[in-house]
Amino acid sequence: MKLPKIMQTQVAPKNTHMMQEREQMTDTSPETFFEKVLPKLFKPKKAKRWNRTIQYHITDAGDWYIVVEDQQISVHKGTIENPQMVVEGPWEVIKGIYTGEYFAPKELSNGSFRVEGPMTDHIKWSRIINKWVILEPIPEGEKAVEVTETPTAEVPSEEVETRR
């Protein structure tokens, strides 16, 4: 019995804002990530009673710091004195960790990036932030494809055997 393929429908963006949002998510620059994407990945409920400052030193792109306080996040370009956590490495590795392309413990052990601060804080931070899904740009003139449902196969009752 053949199972049905995933059904897809062509969906045009409902407004310009949606298209801008999608284009923004295709931009994988550190500036876009820290200033526009990271705040959207933040899960405030997971940050309850967790106030921290996190310094990122992207060796090939610059510095940003993050303040998590009272279940809110703010992101700033530059450095901060005495951060509780520090993350340092090239953008490709940092981006790969946020997208799931790279596995942070492996990259730490092979020296691709480094962290300072309590490891429990770094683990907690990884749970406060959703994975970053990078979308491929939509070719000009084409519409977005949205998966609307994944149908389940219905097996007629006469084909179902019972074991006794």
N, C-alpha and C positions, 0 to 999 in steps of 0.2 A: 504494500500500500504506500503510495507516494504521500509525503507530507507537503502541505502547501508552503510556498516560498513566503518570505516576509513581504507583506504588502507595503508599498510605498506610494505616497501621493505627492504630487508637485504642489508646493505651497509658495506663493509669492509673498514677500514681506508685506505685513499689514500697513506699515508706515516707514518713513525714512529713519526714525529712531531705531527700529529693529535692524535695519540694514547697517546703520552706523555702529550699533552694538556688535554685530557680527564681524564687521571689518576690524573693529577694535580688538576683538579676540583673535584675529589672525595675525595681528602685530605681535611678534614675540620679542620685542626689544625690552631690555631691563626697565627703561623708563615707563613704558606702558604697563608692564607687570606690576611694578611697585606702586605706581601712582593711580592706576585705574582698575587693574585686575585683582590684586591681592586683597583690597578691602571687600570685594565681592565674594571672595573665597572664605572669608572669616565667618566662623560659626560662634556668635556671641554666647549662646547657652553653654557651650563647652568651655568658655573662658571664665566661668563663675569663680570668684575669689582667686583669680590668677592675674596679677598685675605685674607686668614685666616690660623691660626695654631690651630690644634686640637690634644689634648692629650688624648690618650686612656690608662686607667689603668685597665687592665684585672686582676681582683683580684686573679685568680688562674693560670695565665699564663705570666704575665709580662707587660711591658710598650712599647708602640709605639706612635710616633707622626707623624702627617701628615701636610705637608705644601702645601697649595693651593695658587699659585701665578701666575698671568698672564695666566690664563686658563691652568695651568699645575699642576700636582700633584707629590709630592715626599713623600715617606714613609720611616721612620727611626725607628730603634729599640732604645729604651731608652726614656728619658724625655727631655722636652724643658722648658725653663723659660718663664713664663708669657704667656701661651697659651690663645687664645681668647675663646676657648671652651674646656671643659673637659667632657669625658664620662668615667664612672667607673662602673664596674659590673663584674659578672662571665662570662666566655666565652660562656657558653650555652645560656645565655640571649642575649648577644651581637650578637652572631651568629644567634639566632632566629629572632632578629629584622632585620638583613640584608637579611635573607631568606624569611621573611614574616610569619614565624611560630608564632612569638610573635608580638603583637601590642604595639608599643613603649609607647603611652600615658597610656595604662593600666599598663604596667610594671613600668612606672615611678610612677604612683599613688599607686601601691602596694609595692613600695620600692625595686623592684628586681634589679634596677640599678639607677644611679643618673647622672645628667648632671649639668654643670656649664656653665654660659655664656648666652647671649641673646637667648631666645627661638626662635626668628625669624631666627637666624643663624642655629640653630639645624634643623629647618624646611627646610630651604634652602639647607642644607647639605643633607637632605634626598631626595631632588629632584635632586641633582647633581650626586647621586650614583644610578646605576641600582640595582635591586634586584639580589641577589646571588642565582643562581640555582645550587644546589648540585646534581651531577649525581651519580647514584648507580654504583659501579664498574662492569665492564663487566666480567662475569664468564670466566675463562680461557677456550679457545677453541671456544668461541661463538663470533659472529659478532655483531656489533652495529646495533640497529634498529633505523631507521630514518623515521619519518612521512613525507611522500613526498607530500601528498595532502589530503584534506578533500573534497570529491566530494559532490556536491549538487544534490539533487534529481530532476529529470526532470519529471514533471507531464504532461502527454499527454493533448493536448488542449481540447479534448472531455471530460476530467474529471474536467476541470475547470468550475465552475459555476459563473455566474455573477449575481450580485444583482441589481435589478431595483426598 
